[in-house]
Amino acid sequence: MMKQPEAKHPLVAEENASRAVRERDLLVRIAASRIFQRASRLRDLLLDIGEHTLSGRPGKLNEHAIGIRVFGRPEDYNSGDDNIVRASVRQLRIKLQEYFESEGRYEQLLVEIPKGGYLAVFRTREVPAQPTAVEVQVGQPRLTVRVKGLIAALASACVVLTIACFFLALQNTSKSVTNVRGSAEGHSLVAVLLQENAGPVRFVLTDSALVLRNALVPGQESLEDYAAQDLTLGPESQPQTAEGRSFWDSLKGRQITSLADVLVLSRLFQESPSAARRIEVKHSKFMTARDFKSGNFILTGSPRANPWAGLFEQGLNFRFAAGVLRNTDPVQGEPSSFEAHPTDHIDCARIALLKNLSGTGFVLLLAGALIEGTEGAGEFLFRDGSTPLILKTLGVRAGDPLPPFEVVLEIATLEGTARSAKIVAWRRH
């Protein structure tokens, strides 16, 4: 009788599962590091190689397949003539070495991509003891934080974002869909926009470090200062210790964003999987005014959280000011402003569809007075049938292109989560 293979001991299986979790956590920490902030394509390459390695699909890690998945090359491209994958992997090896010599110097687990292939290899190493956390007082009023813990918590926003964006894209790009208005992807407003407008779409994320700065310093930083990467604090808000100043400098350089942005972006990948290859995720920290002259954009957050929304704010009737949505020219029966009422579980949000600075692509703005409002605006955008509702509200015939417009939504919330939205005011441009 043939001897049956022995089952793995439960403790061995548990140890292997724990190891896989640690390896995935390492990949997303590397992807969220400063080293990869301005290297989005190398970040995608790292995560693609890592995921296919960890999921046991090494057969997918060949030059031709990577060129199609990561770099958008056509199915029939010749990797012998186009060395984009080989050149990028060489750069990725250099970036990984930089990471483990700087930000990742305390990582006990190390990842490498040995020459001659595209498989990720993980190994353990001995590292020096990591410095202990210190207590720091930051500015006035007295605010005590544990530096190491707070930075880790803020960095986790980047980790969640990386996981949500990349792994949802991996899951969804293989799905086949029909791109016709009224099809499986054709009911929502975003799906229709993507069908009516060709070319890449940049999803511009809010800057939560800026939100914190605005909470510490009276007034709102100008778009010019923000574009110059000048997140300075006033004298009365400056950290009182060297550790505090170091913490703030570290925070300024991080790509921290809102959970609402992650949720909206996740829904975008889920509801319009065929568009995943067209979506480029950019943090507002790394945008310039020139970028908005061409292409299509989705911007989340009000100007206080995403200053680039201010480029288009002056052309709107409904404008954010100090957390309130002002109605600059009310018609009969409209209030002069729309505000959030957390005690009544009510928030407000604005959705605006405009043209980019050269008039050649679209800009979609969505923002709430509170984080629940932004989440609710995103839910509304992906609601089945949101396009017919907006067309009817604006007086546009079914089948006609979407015109520039802005609408105000009243968002009902429950325990910090948006649960319904209705249109309470609108303008057609």
C-alpha positions in Angstrom: 0.0 0.0 0.0 1.3 3.4 -1.0 2.2 5.5 2.1 0.2 8.6 2.4 2.1 11.9 2.8 2.3 13.1 6.4 0.1 16.1 7.2 1.9 19.2 8.3 2.0 19.7 12.0 -0.4 22.6 13.0 2.4 24.5 14.6 4.4 24.4 11.3 1.4 25.5 9.3 0.9 28.4 11.8 4.5 29.4 11.6 4.4 29.4 7.8 1.3 31.6 7.8 2.9 34.0 10.3 6.0 34.2 8.1 3.9 35.0 5.1 2.1 37.8 7.0 5.4 39.3 8.1 6.7 39.2 4.5 3.6 41.0 3.1 3.9 43.6 5.9 7.5 44.2 5.0 6.6 44.7 1.3 3.9 47.4 2.1 6.3 49.1 4.6 8.9 49.4 1.9 6.3 50.6 -0.7 5.2 53.3 1.8 8.7 54.5 2.6 10.3 57.8 1.5 12.6 55.8 -0.8 9.7 55.0 -3.1 7.7 58.2 -2.8 8.7 59.5 -6.2 9.1 56.0 -7.8 5.5 54.9 -8.2 6.3 52.5 -11.1 9.1 50.8 -9.1 6.7 50.5 -6.2 4.2 48.8 -8.4 6.9 46.5 -9.7 8.0 45.6 -6.1 4.4 44.8 -5.0 3.7 42.8 -8.2 6.8 40.6 -7.8 6.2 40.2 -4.1 2.6 39.2 -4.4 3.2 36.7 -7.2 6.1 35.2 -5.1 4.0 34.9 -1.9 0.9 33.6 -3.6 2.9 30.8 -5.2 2.7 32.0 -8.8 6.3 32.2 -9.9 5.3 31.2 -13.4 3.8 34.7 -13.8 7.1 36.3 -13.0 8.6 36.3 -16.5 9.8 39.4 -18.3 6.9 39.5 -20.9 4.2 39.0 -18.3 5.6 41.7 -16.0 5.9 44.1 -18.9 2.2 43.7 -19.6 1.0 43.8 -16.0 3.1 46.6 -14.6 4.2 48.7 -17.5 1.1 48.5 -19.7 2.8 46.9 -22.7 0.6 45.3 -25.3 0.2 41.5 -25.4 2.3 41.2 -28.5 5.2 43.4 -27.4 8.8 42.0 -27.9 10.8 42.0 -24.6 13.9 41.5 -26.6 13.6 44.9 -28.2 12.0 46.6 -25.1 14.2 46.3 -22.0 11.8 48.2 -19.7 11.5 45.3 -17.2 15.2 44.5 -17.0 16.2 48.1 -16.5 13.5 48.7 -13.9 14.4 45.6 -11.9 18.0 46.8 -11.8 16.8 50.1 -10.4 14.5 48.3 -7.9 17.5 46.3 -6.6 19.3 49.6 -5.9 16.2 51.1 -4.2 15.9 48.0 -2.0 19.5 48.3 -0.9 18.9 52.0 -0.1 15.9 51.2 2.0 17.6 48.5 4.1 20.6 50.9 4.7 18.4 53.8 5.8 14.7 53.6 6.8 14.8 49.8 7.0 18.0 49.4 8.9 16.2 47.9 11.8 14.2 45.4 9.7 14.9 41.9 10.8 13.4 40.5 7.6 15.1 41.4 4.3 13.8 41.0 0.7 16.0 40.7 -2.4 15.5 40.0 -6.1 18.6 37.9 -7.1 20.1 38.6 -10.5 19.0 36.3 -13.3 15.3 36.2 -12.3 12.4 38.1 -11.0 11.5 36.0 -7.9 11.6 37.7 -4.5 13.7 36.1 -1.8 13.1 36.8 1.9 15.7 36.1 4.6 16.3 37.1 8.2 19.3 39.0 9.4 20.8 40.4 12.6 20.2 44.1 13.2 21.2 46.5 16.0 18.7 47.2 18.8 16.1 49.8 17.8 16.0 53.0 20.0 13.2 53.2 22.5 10.3 55.6 22.2 10.5 59.0 24.0 7.9 61.3 25.4 7.7 64.6 23.5 5.7 67.8 24.1 4.6 69.4 20.9 3.6 73.1 20.8 0.9 74.8 22.7 -1.5 73.8 24.1 0.4 71.0 25.8 0.1 67.9 23.7 2.0 64.7 24.7 2.6 62.0 22.1 4.7 58.9 22.0 6.8 59.6 18.9 7.4 56.1 17.7 3.8 55.0 18.2 2.3 58.0 16.5 4.6 57.9 13.5 3.8 54.2 13.1 0.1 54.9 13.3 0.3 57.6 10.7 2.4 55.4 8.5 -0.2 52.7 8.7 -2.5 54.9 6.6 0.1 54.6 3.8 0.2 50.9 4.3 -3.6 50.6 4.1 -3.6 52.7 1.0 -1.0 50.6 -0.7 -2.8 47.4 0.0 -6.2 48.8 -1.1 -4.9 50.3 -4.3 -2.5 47.6 -5.5 -4.1 44.3 -4.4 -7.6 45.4 -5.6 -6.1 46.3 -8.9 -4.5 42.9 -9.1 -7.8 41.2 -8.3 -9.9 43.2 -10.7 -7.8 43.8 -13.9 -8.4 40.2 -15.0 -12.2 40.6 -15.0 -13.9 41.2 -18.4 -16.6 43.8 -18.7 -18.6 45.6 -21.4 -18.0 49.3 -21.6 -21.4 50.6 -22.7 -23.7 52.9 -20.8 -26.2 50.7 -19.0 -23.9 47.7 -18.8 -22.5 46.2 -15.6 -20.0 49.1 -15.4 -22.2 51.7 -16.9 -24.7 52.6 -14.1 -22.5 54.9 -11.9 -21.4 58.4 -12.6 -17.7 57.5 -12.5 -18.1 54.6 -14.9 -19.9 56.9 -17.4 -17.1 59.5 -17.1 -14.5 56.9 -17.7 -16.4 55.7 -20.8 -16.9 59.2 -22.2 -13.3 60.4 -21.6 -10.2 58.6 -22.9 -6.7 58.7 -21.4 -5.2 58.3 -17.9 -7.0 59.4 -14.8 -5.1 60.7 -11.8 -6.7 60.1 -8.4 -5.2 62.9 -6.2 -5.3 62.0 -2.5 -5.8 64.4 0.5 -2.8 65.4 2.7 -3.5 64.5 6.3 -0.2 66.1 7.4 -1.6 69.4 6.0 -4.8 68.9 8.0 -2.8 68.5 11.2 -0.8 71.6 10.4 -3.9 73.6 9.8 -5.3 72.4 13.1 -2.2 73.6 14.9 -1.8 76.9 13.1 -4.6 79.5 12.7 -5.6 80.2 9.1 -5.1 78.2 6.0 -1.8 77.8 4.1 -1.8 79.2 0.6 -1.6 77.0 -2.5 1.7 78.7 -3.4 3.3 77.8 -0.1 1.9 74.3 -0.3 3.3 73.8 -3.8 6.7 74.9 -2.4 6.5 72.1 0.2 6.4 74.7 3.0 4.4 73.1 5.8 5.8 75.4 8.4 4.4 75.9 11.9 4.0 79.3 13.6 6.3 80.2 16.6 3.5 79.5 19.0 3.0 76.0 17.6 6.6 74.9 17.2 7.7 71.7 19.0 9.7 72.6 22.1 12.3 69.8 21.8 14.7 68.5 19.2 12.7 65.2 19.2 9.5 67.1 18.6 11.0 69.0 15.7 12.4 65.8 14.3 8.9 64.2 14.5 7.3 67.1 12.7 9.9 67.0 9.9 9.3 63.3 9.5 5.5 63.8 9.4 5.9 66.5 6.7 7.6 64.1 4.4 5.1 61.3 4.6 2.3 60.6 2.2 -0.5 60.4 4.8 -4.1 60.4 3.6 -7.6 59.9 4.8 -9.4 56.6 5.3 -12.3 58.1 3.2 -9.9 58.4 0.3 -9.0 54.7 0.6 -12.6 53.7 0.7 -13.5 55.7 -2.4 -10.5 54.4 -4.3 -11.3 50.9 -3.3 -14.8 51.3 -4.7 -13.4 52.7 -7.9 -11.3 49.6 -8.5 -14.2 47.3 -7.5 -16.9 49.0 -9.6 -14.8 49.8 -12.7 -12.2 47.1 -12.9 -11.6 47.6 -16.6 -10.3 51.1 -15.8 -7.7 50.0 -13.2 -4.8 50.3 -15.7 -5.8 53.9 -16.4 -5.8 55.0 -12.8 -2.7 56.6 -11.4 -2.7 57.3 -7.7 -0.9 60.5 -6.7 -0.6 62.2 -3.3 -1.4 65.9 -3.4 2.1 66.6 -2.0 3.6 65.6 -5.4 1.3 67.5 -7.8 2.0 70.8 -9.6 -0.3 73.3 -11.2 1.1 72.4 -14.6 -0.1 68.8 -14.1 -3.7 69.9 -14.3 -3.4 71.2 -17.9 -3.8 67.8 -19.4 -5.5 64.5 -18.5 -8.4 63.6 -16.2 -8.5 64.0 -12.4 -10.4 62.9 -9.4 -9.7 65.0 -6.4 -10.9 64.2 -2.9 -11.1 66.6 0.0 -11.8 70.4 0.4 -9.0 72.9 -0.2 -8.0 72.6 3.5 -7.1 69.0 3.0 -6.2 69.0 -0.8 -5.1 72.5 -1.8 -5.3 71.7 -5.5 -9.1 71.7 -5.3 -8.6 75.5 -4.8 -7.5 75.8 -8.4 -11.1 75.2 -9.4 -13.0 76.5 -6.3 -13.4 80.1 -7.6 -15.5 78.9 -10.6 -18.0 77.1 -8.3 -21.2 78.4 -6.6 -20.8 76.0 -3.6 -17.4 76.7 -2.0 -15.8 75.4 1.2 -14.7 78.0 3.8 -13.6 77.1 7.3 -15.3 73.8 7.1 -18.7 75.2 5.9 -20.0 74.8 2.4 -21.0 78.4 1.4 -23.8 79.1 -1.2 -22.4 82.2 -2.9 -25.6 82.9 -4.9 -28.7 81.2 -3.3 -31.8 80.8 -5.4 -35.2 81.0 -3.8 -35.6 78.4 -1.0 -31.9 77.6 -0.7 -29.9 78.3 2.5 -26.8 80.5 2.4 -24.7 77.7 3.6 -24.7 73.9 4.3 -23.1 72.6 7.5 -22.4 69.3 9.2 -24.5 68.6 12.3 -22.7 65.6 13.9 -25.2 65.4 16.9 -28.0 65.0 14.4 -25.9 62.5 12.3 -26.0 64.8 9.3 -23.1 65.8 7.1 -22.9 67.6 3.8 -20.8 67.1 0.7 -20.2 68.6 -2.7 -19.6 66.9 -6.0 -18.4 69.0 -9.0 -17.6 68.0 -12.5 -15.4 70.5 -14.4 -12.8 70.7 -17.2 -9.1 70.7 -16.6 -7.1 73.9 -17.0 -6.8 73.5 -20.8 -10.4 72.2 -21.2 -9.2 68.9 -22.7 -10.2 66.5 -19.8 -12.4 66.3 -16.8 -11.8 67.2 -13.1 -14.1 65.5 -10.6 -14.1 67.1 -7.1 -15.7 65.3 -4.1 -15.4 66.6 -0.6 -17.4 66.6 2.6 -17.4 69.0 5.5 -16.4 66.0 7.6 -14.7 62.7 6.6 -18.1 60.9 6.6 -19.3 63.4 4.0 -16.4 62.6 1.6 -17.2 58.9 2.1 -20.9 59.5 1.4 -20.0 61.5 -1.8 -18.0 58.5 -2.9 -20.8 56.1 -2.2 -23.2 58.3 -4.2 -20.8 58.3 -7.1 -20.8 54.6 -7.3 -24.5 54.1 -6.6 -26.3 52.0 -9.2 -28.3 54.6 -11.1 -26.6 57.8 -9.9 -26.1 58.9 -13.5 -29.9 58.9 -14.5 -30.6 60.7 -11.2 -28.1 63.5 -11.9 -29.2 63.8 -15.5 -32.8 64.2 -14.4 -31.9 66.7 -11.7 -29.8 68.8 -14.2 -32.5 68.5 -17.0 -30.2 66.6 -19.3 -31.7 64.1 -21.7 -30.7 60.4 -21.2 -27.8 59.5 -23.5 -26.4 63.1 -23.7 -22.9 63.7 -22.5 -22.5 64.8 -18.9 -22.2 68.6 -18.7 -20.1 70.5 -16.1 -22.1 70.7 -12.9 -22.0 70.9 -9.1 -24.4 69.3 -6.6 -24.7 69.4 -2.8 -25.5 66.2 -1.0 -27.0 65.8 2.5 -25.4 62.8 4.0 -27.0 60.8 6.8 -24.5 59.0 9.0 -24.5 56.3 11.6 -21.7 55.6 14.0 -19.2 57.6 11.9 -20.2 55.9 8.6 -22.2 57.4 5.7 -25.3 55.4 5.1 -27.4 57.5 2.6 -27.2 60.6 0.4 -29.7 62.9 -1.3 -29.3 65.9 -3.6 -30.4 69.2 -1.9 -29.0 71.8 -4.3 -27.4 71.9 -7.8 -26.0 74.1 -10.6 -25.4 73.3 -14.2 -22.5 75.1 -15.9 
